[in-house]
Amino acid sequence: MKVIGLDVGEKRIGVAKADSNIRIAVPVGFISVDGLEWQEIARIGRLNGTNLFVLGLPRSNEGKETAQSQYVKKFAQELKKRVPGAKIRFQDESLTSVLAEERLKQRKKNYQKGDIDAEAASIILQDFLESFNKDEEEKEEEKKTTKKLNLIAIIAAIVGVLGLVGATGVLKYRDYVRWQREEYFKEQEAAMKAAVFNFTITPGETIFDIKKNLLSINRGENVGNYTADEVDNAFLADYNFDFLKNRPAGASLEGYLYPETHEFYATDTVETILTRFLEGTAKVVSENNLEEKYAAHGLTLFQGITLASVVQKEAVASEQATVAQVFYSRLAYGWKLGSDVTVSYAIDIVDPERNFYKDNAAALTIDSCYNTRLYTGLPCGPISNPGISALLAVAEPSDTAYLFFLTGDDGLMYYGYTEVEHNQNISLHCRELCNVSL
């Protein structure tokens, strides 16, 4: 049985999911309360094949309901109206968000408010699963006990004086059953540990990298690795996110898989994995108003992510805002961006092993819309999956006025206002790195 856990708030709704057979609640993300939350909850339910939702019901320290409890109950009533067939269960909770934040701090992970909500939802759902399974076990144990008592009564009536011997046999039988239960739960615990895996996308990774990493995941003996067809088909599938709708026709998911680490069940599909990372992008775009900030610089969301993907590959986080400024200045002057990392991406598409483009002179001539050394303007799409620092650098570039930059052999960035200054920087600081093969 699949279950969705919800930590209901007035601004955000934390989301978690679980399979009652595996009994591990996993944080999924959060939903903004903006009037579209009902459709998103319904979509998550369909995606996971369930209509069962567990809602955290806040309690005071004294165990009493609060104003937030009433809010959650009204939310549940509306959820039943908006999502036909929805089944609602409540799980009492207190200070769940505090516990969630403590967990995230212990993991030494950078987190935002939405991450706390998702973690809180997983705590609520985990508590529900444990109480649910406990109730089921108690019911089953009660049935077994009733049967045993009936059996004892029959034996006592028939055997009479042998009742003591019969009782002793029953006690031994109960010890045997208890031992079997303990062994069963040991096996289940081992199975649960083996049924979950982590998958990470790091800032700057491309779809080519991600596909290779997906193919190398070992999900266990019972399910095996993902196949190449499963991976390729997942990247070609349609995903219902608003921020994907305004991409040019034929655009891939490059740039839209937000770099993070997530937990998944061994039975999760590749589509489920990609959806989780797309949800991360949706959250970052929404929370940071990226669409509006990019528009202020004359870029669409797609163009902003495209530029951020170049910035991600060109510079470390502390330098990305200045590098973004350089690119904006070049665009304003109608100059070529002149980014070698876009040339490298163009070659990765057609000649990843560098069998034809064996030297930089040949590489720079590649006739590709990604070659910003050959064509003016932005490349025709993202060349990597940018992290938060690059996305924000394009949204809020530095107020400098450079037109040139390079990374020196010492790993430091050097900027220039003129081509003469740039050439001096090359001569002084980039004797080796500027000649590395693309």
C-alpha positions in Angstrom: 0.0 0.0 0.0 1.4 3.4 -1.1 0.8 6.4 1.2 1.5 10.1 0.9 2.3 12.2 4.0 1.4 15.9 4.2 2.7 18.5 6.7 0.0 21.1 6.1 1.0 24.8 6.6 -0.5 28.1 5.5 2.3 28.8 3.0 3.8 25.4 2.2 2.8 21.8 2.4 5.6 19.3 3.1 5.3 16.0 1.2 6.6 12.5 1.9 5.8 9.1 0.5 6.1 5.5 1.7 5.2 1.9 0.9 3.6 0.3 4.0 5.3 -3.0 3.1 8.7 -1.4 3.3 7.8 1.1 6.0 10.3 3.8 5.3 9.0 7.4 4.8 11.0 9.4 2.3 10.8 13.2 2.0 9.7 14.3 -1.5 9.6 18.1 -1.4 7.0 20.7 -0.8 4.0 22.4 -2.5 3.4 26.1 -2.3 -0.1 27.1 -1.1 -1.1 29.2 -4.1 -4.5 27.9 -5.2 -2.9 25.1 -7.3 -2.0 22.9 -4.4 -5.0 20.6 -5.0 -4.0 19.8 -8.5 -0.4 19.1 -7.4 -1.5 16.8 -4.5 -3.7 14.9 -7.0 -0.8 14.7 -9.4 1.5 13.3 -6.7 -1.2 10.8 -5.7 -1.5 9.6 -9.3 2.2 9.5 -9.8 2.6 7.1 -6.8 -0.6 5.2 -7.5 -2.4 6.0 -4.3 -5.4 8.1 -2.9 -4.4 7.6 0.7 -3.1 10.8 2.4 -1.9 11.1 6.0 -2.1 14.6 7.4 -0.2 15.7 10.5 -2.7 16.9 13.2 -0.9 19.4 15.5 -1.4 19.0 19.3 -0.2 21.2 22.1 2.2 20.0 24.7 -0.8 19.0 26.8 -2.1 16.9 23.9 -5.0 19.3 23.1 -6.0 20.5 19.6 -4.8 24.0 18.5 -6.0 26.6 16.0 -3.6 24.9 13.5 -5.5 21.6 14.1 -8.7 23.2 13.0 -6.9 24.6 9.9 -5.7 21.1 9.0 -9.2 19.6 9.5 -10.7 22.2 7.2 -7.9 21.5 4.7 -8.7 17.8 4.8 -12.4 18.5 4.1 -11.4 20.7 1.1 -9.0 18.0 -0.1 -11.8 15.4 -0.2 -13.8 17.8 -2.3 -11.0 18.7 -4.7 -9.5 15.2 -5.1 -12.2 12.7 -5.7 -11.7 9.4 -3.9 -9.1 10.8 -1.5 -8.9 8.9 1.8 -7.7 11.0 4.7 -6.0 9.8 7.9 -4.7 12.0 10.7 -1.6 11.4 12.7 -1.1 13.4 15.9 2.1 15.4 16.0 3.8 17.9 18.2 6.9 20.0 17.5 7.5 18.0 14.3 9.1 20.9 12.5 11.6 21.4 15.3 12.6 17.8 15.1 12.8 18.0 11.3 15.2 21.0 11.5 17.4 19.2 14.1 17.7 16.2 11.8 18.7 18.4 8.9 21.3 20.2 11.0 22.8 16.9 12.1 23.2 16.0 8.5 25.2 19.2 8.0 23.2 19.9 4.9 22.3 23.3 3.5 18.5 23.4 3.7 15.6 25.8 3.2 12.2 26.1 4.8 10.7 23.8 2.2 13.2 21.1 3.2 12.1 21.3 6.8 8.4 20.9 5.7 9.3 17.8 3.6 11.3 16.3 6.5 8.4 17.0 8.9 6.1 15.2 6.5 8.3 12.2 6.5 8.3 12.2 10.4 4.5 12.3 10.4 4.3 9.6 7.8 6.8 7.4 9.6 4.9 7.7 12.9 1.7 6.7 11.1 3.4 3.7 9.5 4.7 2.5 12.8 1.4 2.9 14.6 -0.5 1.4 11.7 1.7 -1.7 11.6 1.6 -1.9 15.4 -2.2 -1.9 15.3 -2.2 -4.5 12.6 0.2 -6.7 14.5 -1.9 -6.3 17.7 -5.0 -7.3 15.8 -3.3 -10.3 14.3 -1.8 -11.2 17.7 -5.2 -10.9 19.3 -6.7 -13.3 16.7 -3.9 -15.8 17.3 -4.3 -15.5 21.0 -8.1 -16.1 20.7 -7.5 -19.2 18.6 -4.9 -20.4 21.0 -7.2 -19.9 24.0 -10.0 -21.7 22.3 -7.7 -24.6 21.5 -6.5 -24.7 25.1 -10.1 -24.8 26.3 -10.9 -27.7 24.0 -7.8 -29.6 25.0 -8.5 -28.9 28.7 -12.1 -30.3 28.3 -11.0 -33.4 26.5 -7.7 -34.2 28.2 -8.6 -33.2 31.7 -5.8 -34.3 33.9 -3.4 -33.8 31.0 -4.2 -30.1 30.9 -1.0 -29.2 32.6 1.0 -31.0 29.9 -1.1 -29.4 27.2 -0.5 -25.9 28.7 3.2 -26.5 28.8 3.1 -27.5 25.1 1.1 -24.3 24.3 3.8 -22.2 26.1 6.5 -23.8 24.1 4.4 -23.2 20.9 4.1 -19.5 21.9 7.9 -19.3 22.4 8.3 -20.8 19.0 5.9 -18.2 17.4 7.7 -15.4 19.2 11.1 -16.6 17.8 9.6 -16.7 14.3 8.3 -13.2 14.7 11.7 -11.9 15.8 13.4 -13.6 12.8 10.8 -12.2 10.5 11.3 -8.6 11.6 15.1 -9.1 11.4 14.7 -10.1 7.8 12.3 -7.2 7.1 14.7 -4.7 8.6 17.6 -6.0 6.4 15.3 -5.8 3.4 14.4 -2.2 4.2 18.0 -1.2 4.4 18.7 -2.8 1.0 15.6 -1.3 -0.6 16.6 2.4 -0.5 19.4 4.1 -2.4 20.7 7.7 -2.8 21.1 9.4 -6.1 23.0 12.6 -6.5 23.2 15.2 -9.3 26.1 17.7 -8.7 26.2 21.3 -10.0 27.6 21.3 -13.5 26.8 17.7 -14.4 25.2 17.2 -17.9 22.6 14.8 -19.0 25.4 12.6 -20.4 26.8 12.4 -16.9 23.5 11.7 -15.3 22.6 8.9 -17.7 25.8 7.2 -17.0 25.3 7.4 -13.3 21.7 6.1 -13.6 23.0 3.1 -15.5 25.5 2.3 -12.8 23.0 2.2 -9.9 22.8 -1.2 -8.2 19.3 -1.5 -6.9 19.7 -5.0 -5.5 19.4 -8.6 -6.7 15.6 -8.6 -7.1 15.3 -5.6 -9.4 18.7 -5.2 -11.1 20.1 -2.1 -12.8 18.2 0.3 -14.9 18.5 -0.4 -18.6 19.6 2.0 -21.3 16.1 2.0 -22.8 14.5 2.8 -19.4 16.9 5.7 -18.9 16.5 7.1 -22.5 12.7 6.8 -22.4 12.5 8.6 -19.1 14.5 11.6 -20.5 12.1 11.7 -23.5 8.9 11.5 -21.3 6.5 14.4 -20.7 6.6 16.0 -17.3 3.8 18.2 -16.1 5.7 21.3 -14.8 4.8 24.8 -15.8 8.4 25.9 -16.1 9.0 23.3 -18.8 6.1 24.5 -21.0 7.9 27.6 -22.5 11.0 25.8 -23.7 11.8 25.7 -27.4 10.4 22.7 -29.3 12.6 19.7 -28.9 14.5 21.0 -25.9 15.8 18.3 -23.5 15.8 18.3 -19.7 19.3 19.7 -19.7 19.5 22.5 -17.2 16.3 21.6 -15.4 17.5 18.8 -13.1 18.3 20.7 -9.9 21.5 19.4 -8.2 20.7 17.6 -5.0 20.8 14.2 -3.3 17.6 12.3 -2.8 16.6 8.9 -1.4 14.7 6.5 -3.6 13.1 3.0 -3.3 14.6 0.3 -5.4 11.3 -0.1 -7.1 11.1 3.6 -8.2 11.2 4.2 -11.9 13.7 6.5 -13.7 10.7 8.9 -14.3 10.2 9.0 -10.5 13.8 9.9 -10.0 13.8 12.7 -12.7 10.5 14.0 -11.3 12.1 14.5 -7.9 14.9 16.6 -9.3 12.5 18.6 -11.5 10.5 19.3 -8.3 13.7 20.8 -6.9 14.0 23.2 -9.8 10.3 24.2 -9.5 11.0 25.0 -5.8 14.1 27.1 -6.5 12.5 28.9 -9.4 9.4 29.8 -7.3 11.2 30.7 -4.0 13.7 32.9 -5.7 11.4 34.6 -8.3 13.8 33.6 -11.0 11.4 34.1 -13.9 10.8 37.7 -12.8 14.5 38.5 -12.1 15.6 37.1 -15.5 12.9 39.1 -17.2 14.4 42.2 -15.7 17.6 41.5 -17.6 15.7 40.7 -20.8 15.8 36.9 -20.5 13.2 34.3 -20.5 13.4 31.5 -17.8 14.9 29.2 -20.4 17.5 31.8 -21.4 18.3 32.5 -17.8 18.9 28.9 -17.0 21.0 28.5 -20.2 23.3 31.4 -19.2 23.4 30.0 -15.6 24.6 26.6 -17.0 27.5 28.4 -18.8 28.4 30.4 -15.7 28.3 27.1 -13.6 30.9 25.6 -15.8 33.1 28.7 -16.1 33.6 29.8 -12.5 33.4 28.8 -8.8 30.5 30.1 -6.8 32.3 33.2 -5.4 33.1 34.4 -8.9 29.9 33.5 -10.7 28.1 36.9 -10.3 31.1 38.7 -11.9 31.3 36.2 -14.7 27.6 36.6 -15.3 28.2 40.4 -15.6 30.8 39.8 -18.2 28.5 37.8 -20.3 25.7 40.3 -19.9 28.0 43.1 -21.1 29.1 41.0 -24.1 25.5 40.4 -25.0 24.7 44.1 -24.7 27.6 44.9 -27.1 26.6 42.2 -29.5 29.8 40.4 -29.0 30.3 36.6 -29.0 30.2 35.1 -25.5 33.4 33.3 -26.5 33.0 30.5 -23.9 35.1 27.4 -24.4 32.8 25.3 -22.2 30.0 25.7 -24.7 32.4 24.5 -27.5 33.3 21.5 -25.4 29.5 20.7 -24.9 29.0 20.9 -28.7 31.7 18.4 -29.2 30.3 16.1 -26.5 27.1 15.7 -28.5 28.7 14.6 -31.8 32.2 13.4 -30.8 32.5 12.5 -27.1 35.6 10.4 -27.5 37.4 13.3 -29.5 38.1 11.0 -32.4 37.6 13.8 -35.0 38.1 17.0 -33.0 41.5 16.0 -31.7 42.9 19.6 -31.1 41.5 22.9 -30.1 42.0 24.5 -33.6 39.6 21.9 -35.0 37.2 22.1 -32.0 36.7 25.8 -32.3 35.4 25.4 -35.9 32.6 23.0 -35.0 29.4 24.2 -36.7 27.0 24.1 -33.7 24.5 26.4 -32.2 26.3 25.7 -28.9 29.6 27.2 -30.2 29.7 30.7 -28.7 33.2 31.1 -30.1 31.6 31.0 -33.6 28.1 32.5 -33.1 26.9 35.5 -31.2 24.2 35.3 -28.5 23.5 32.6 -26.1 24.0 28.9 -26.9 20.8 27.2 -28.1 20.2 25.6 -24.7 21.7 24.8 -21.3 25.0 23.0 -21.3 24.8 21.7 -17.7 22.5 21.6 -14.7 23.4 24.7 -12.7 23.3 24.9 -8.9 21.7 27.7 -6.8 24.8 30.0 -6.9 24.9 30.1 -10.7 21.1 30.5 -11.0 21.2 33.5 -8.6 24.4 34.9 -10.2 22.5 35.3 -13.5 19.5 36.7 -11.6 21.7 39.2 -9.6 25.0 39.8 -11.4 27.7 42.0 -9.9 27.8 45.7 -10.7 31.2 45.5 -12.3 31.9 46.4 -16.0 34.4 43.8 -17.2 34.4 42.4 -20.7 37.0 39.7 -20.3 37.9 37.0 -17.8 40.0 33.8 -17.5 40.9 31.2 -14.9 44.6 31.3 -14.2 46.9 28.4 -13.7 46.7 29.1 -10.0 42.9 28.7 -10.0 42.2 32.4 -9.5 40.0 34.5 -11.8 41.5 37.4 -13.7 39.4 40.1 -15.3 40.0 42.8 -17.9 38.3 45.8 -19.4 40.1 45.6 -22.7 41.5 42.9 -25.0 45.0 44.3 -24.3 44.5 43.6 -20.5 43.1 40.2 -21.3 46.1 39.2 -23.4 48.4 40.4 -20.6 46.5 38.2 -18.1 46.9 35.2 -20.5 50.6 35.8 -20.8 51.1 36.3 -17.0 48.6 33.8 -15.5 47.4 31.3 -18.1 50.4 29.6 -19.8 49.1 26.0 -19.2 45.4 26.1 -18.5 44.6 28.2 -21.6 46.0 25.5 -23.8 44.1 22.5 -22.2 42.2 20.5 -24.8 38.5 21.2 -25.1 
